[in-house]
Amino acid sequence: MFEIEHRGILSKESYEALSKRLAKEATILGADDKEVAYYIFPDKLLKVVRNISKSTTMLSLKLNTLGSGSLFEEFEVPFHEDSFNTLRNICDHVCAPEQVIIGTQKRTNYEYEGVEIALKWSEDWEYHVELEITVEEESEKETADSRIHKVADFFSIPLMTEEEVAEFSTKVRSRRRKIRA
């Protein structure tokens, strides 16, 4: 399974305007608030996710890092919500990531023309949006990218380039190191 994902940074005003427009023109999939522990490696991202809104937990491995392309091969394993702390403890004891970042994100999901749109706020990324499509084959990336860009244009969502995502992600990781140092 592959996830094609693009991001955009929003101001509070553009976030609120997009929220109102999505509520009118897209299908609301609902609240999707999460507590996430990100285990960051040079070539992959391991996440333990407690979905607050759905009372579930998920272990997710993305075989790519932010800023190194919009295509992520992803593996997910669902768990009961009460498994969150146990999974974090396992990862804390068997993983040797470059960094661990823990945070909560407020999120509402929408769908428009086959593109999932996640309108989000988190401490690190503040107001932002993610547009994604999941595909079976890597060869479907170009078509998925095109659909995502079409929806982003329709909603006037400013998508970040991969270079901008990489730069922003580096700033977040650097800021988190300073906070914990």
C-alpha positions as CSV (number, residue, x, y, z in Angstrom):
1,M,0.0,0.0,0.0
2,F,1.3,3.5,-0.9
3,E,0.2,6.8,0.4
4,I,0.6,9.9,-1.8
5,E,0.6,12.9,0.5
6,H,1.0,16.7,0.0
7,R,1.0,19.3,2.7
8,G,0.3,23.0,3.0
9,I,0.8,25.5,5.8
10,L,-2.1,27.8,6.6
11,S,-2.7,30.9,8.6
12,K,-5.4,30.8,11.3
13,E,-7.6,32.9,8.9
14,S,-7.1,30.6,5.9
15,Y,-7.6,27.5,8.1
16,E,-11.0,28.9,9.3
17,A,-12.0,29.9,5.7
18,L,-11.0,26.5,4.3
19,S,-12.9,24.7,7.2
20,K,-16.1,26.6,6.3
21,R,-15.7,25.8,2.6
22,L,-14.9,22.2,3.1
23,A,-18.0,21.8,5.4
24,K,-20.1,23.1,2.5
25,E,-18.5,21.5,-0.5
26,A,-16.7,18.3,0.7
27,T,-17.9,15.2,2.5
28,I,-17.1,15.5,6.2
29,L,-15.5,12.3,7.5
30,G,-15.4,13.6,11.0
31,A,-13.0,14.5,13.9
32,D,-9.8,12.5,13.9
33,D,-7.8,13.9,16.9
34,K,-4.7,12.0,17.7
35,E,-1.8,11.6,20.2
36,V,1.3,10.5,18.3
37,A,4.8,9.4,19.1
38,Y,7.0,9.8,16.1
39,Y,10.2,7.6,16.0
40,I,12.3,9.4,13.4
41,F,15.0,7.4,11.5
42,P,17.2,8.6,8.6
43,D,15.2,6.6,6.1
44,K,11.8,5.9,7.7
45,L,9.2,7.0,10.2
46,L,7.6,4.8,12.8
47,K,4.5,6.1,14.6
48,V,2.5,4.9,17.5
49,V,-0.9,6.7,17.2
50,R,-3.7,6.9,19.7
51,N,-6.8,8.0,17.8
52,I,-8.6,10.0,20.5
53,S,-11.7,10.5,18.3
54,K,-12.1,6.8,17.4
55,S,-10.7,5.2,20.6
56,T,-8.2,3.1,18.7
57,T,-4.4,2.7,18.5
58,M,-2.3,2.2,15.4
59,L,1.3,1.2,14.8
60,S,2.4,2.7,11.4
61,L,5.7,2.4,9.5
62,K,6.3,4.8,6.6
63,L,9.3,3.8,4.4
64,N,10.2,7.4,3.6
65,T,10.9,10.6,5.5
66,L,9.2,14.1,5.2
67,G,10.8,16.1,2.4
68,S,12.0,13.1,0.4
69,G,9.0,12.7,-1.8
70,S,5.3,12.5,-1.7
71,L,5.1,8.7,-2.0
72,F,5.2,6.7,1.2
73,E,5.0,2.9,1.3
74,E,3.1,2.4,4.5
75,F,2.3,-0.5,6.8
76,E,-0.3,-0.2,9.6
77,V,-1.3,-2.5,12.3
78,P,-4.5,-1.6,14.4
79,F,-4.6,-2.2,18.1
80,H,-7.1,-1.6,21.0
81,E,-6.8,2.0,22.4
82,D,-5.4,0.7,25.7
83,S,-2.3,-0.7,23.8
84,F,-0.9,2.8,23.2
85,N,1.4,3.0,26.2
86,T,2.5,-0.6,25.8
87,L,3.4,0.0,22.2
88,R,5.3,3.2,23.1
89,N,7.2,1.3,25.8
90,I,8.1,-1.5,23.3
91,C,9.3,1.1,20.7
92,D,11.2,3.1,23.4
93,H,13.1,-0.1,24.4
94,V,13.8,-1.7,21.0
95,C,14.2,1.3,18.7
96,A,17.2,3.5,18.2
97,P,15.7,6.5,16.3
98,E,17.5,9.8,15.7
99,Q,14.7,11.5,17.6
100,V,11.3,10.9,19.2
101,I,8.7,13.6,19.0
102,I,5.4,13.3,20.9
103,G,2.5,15.5,20.3
104,T,-1.3,15.9,19.9
105,Q,-3.0,17.0,16.8
106,K,-6.5,18.3,16.3
107,R,-7.8,17.1,13.0
108,T,-10.9,17.0,10.9
109,N,-11.1,14.7,7.8
110,Y,-12.9,15.5,4.6
111,E,-13.1,13.8,1.2
112,Y,-13.5,15.5,-2.1
113,E,-13.3,13.7,-5.5
114,G,-11.4,10.8,-4.0
115,V,-8.9,12.9,-2.1
116,E,-8.8,12.8,1.7
117,I,-8.2,16.2,3.1
118,A,-7.1,16.5,6.7
119,L,-7.4,19.9,8.2
120,K,-5.1,20.0,11.2
121,W,-3.5,21.9,14.0
122,S,-0.5,20.7,16.0
123,E,2.1,22.4,18.2
124,D,4.8,21.8,15.7
125,W,3.1,22.4,12.4
126,E,0.4,24.8,13.7
127,Y,-2.4,25.3,11.2
128,H,-1.9,23.0,8.2
129,V,-3.6,20.7,5.7
130,E,-2.7,17.3,4.2
131,L,-4.1,15.9,1.0
132,E,-3.7,12.3,0.4
133,I,-4.7,9.3,-1.7
134,T,-3.8,5.7,-1.0
135,V,-3.0,3.5,-3.9
136,E,-2.0,-0.2,-4.4
137,E,0.8,0.3,-6.9
138,E,3.7,2.8,-7.0
139,S,2.9,3.3,-10.7
140,E,-0.3,5.1,-9.7
141,K,1.6,8.0,-8.2
142,E,1.5,10.4,-11.1
143,T,-2.3,10.1,-11.5
144,A,-2.8,10.5,-7.7
145,D,-0.5,13.6,-7.7
146,S,-2.5,15.1,-10.5
147,R,-5.8,14.5,-8.6
148,I,-4.4,16.0,-5.4
149,H,-3.1,19.1,-7.2
150,K,-6.5,19.6,-9.0
151,V,-8.3,19.5,-5.6
152,A,-5.7,21.8,-4.0
153,D,-6.2,24.3,-6.9
154,F,-10.0,24.1,-6.5
155,F,-9.8,24.9,-2.8
156,S,-6.9,27.4,-3.3
157,I,-4.7,25.3,-1.0
158,P,-1.0,26.3,-1.2
159,L,0.9,23.0,-1.4
160,M,4.5,23.0,-0.2
161,T,7.3,21.7,-2.4
162,E,9.3,18.8,-1.2
163,E,12.1,21.2,-0.4
164,E,9.8,23.3,1.7
165,V,8.5,20.2,3.6
166,A,12.1,19.1,4.2
167,E,13.2,22.5,5.4
168,F,10.1,22.9,7.7
169,S,10.5,19.4,9.1
170,T,14.2,20.1,9.8
171,K,13.2,23.3,11.7
172,V,10.6,21.4,13.8
173,R,13.2,18.7,14.7
174,S,15.8,21.3,15.6
175,R,13.4,23.3,17.7
176,R,12.3,20.1,19.5
177,R,15.9,19.2,20.3
178,K,16.5,22.7,21.8
179,I,13.3,22.3,23.9
180,R,14.4,19.0,25.3
181,A,18.1,19.9,25.7
